[in-house]
Amino acid sequence: MVRENIVSEAIVSSRLISRAWGSLTEYELSYRRPDGDIGKMSREVYDRGHAAAVLLCHIDRPTVVLVRQFRPPPLINGDNPYLLEACAGVLEGDTPEECIRREAIEEAGIVVRDLRKIVSAYCNPAALTEVVTLFIGTFDDESRTAGGGLAHEGEDIEVVELPFETAFSMIGTGEIVDMKTIILLQALHIELLTGGAKL
């Protein structure tokens, strides 16, 4: 039986555990169970803001540009820490569109021409507040600049241009394991199959 007039989904209390690059907070929460009763849980939630990512597609040839950089969590897990990813960055008070145009220049050295939104999604709703907005963007050879990341932010980024089919196949081989990049490559693959995009 559903109980009426009870606020079921609520933050009961919170305690900041750590604040550095982002903040880690322990929350005591209440929520409505499927049977209508009110449940309680305690969870640690990490907040570093929201982000955006873009799969960069060449206008005149069937290639995409990805970036390779060092990532600590895969190293901690015993995996290859040099991940191949779509360009991405954290919003800094700007819109996802503004953010990703900035990051494409900084990381890949590419001025994005056309940009279309694919989706905004939680990457790990069990533990992270972050919502990532995903885009597909186009560029041509005249859109290229230096790239490679910002030295003062400790970025050391390799820019990699691959045939789309090669990049897409790297999902199956396990060479691309970054979730946002997998989603973007699959989204473009679906568009190509259904005639919604051309490469």
Secondary structure by P-SEA (a helix, b strand, c coil): cccccccccccccccccccccbbbbbbbbbbbccccbbbbbbbbbbbcccccccccccccccbbbbbbbbbaaaaaaccccccccccccccccccaaaaaaaaaaacccccccbbbbccccccccccccbbbbbbbbbbccccccccccccccccbbbbbbccaaaaaacccccccccaaaaaaaaaaaaaaaaccccc
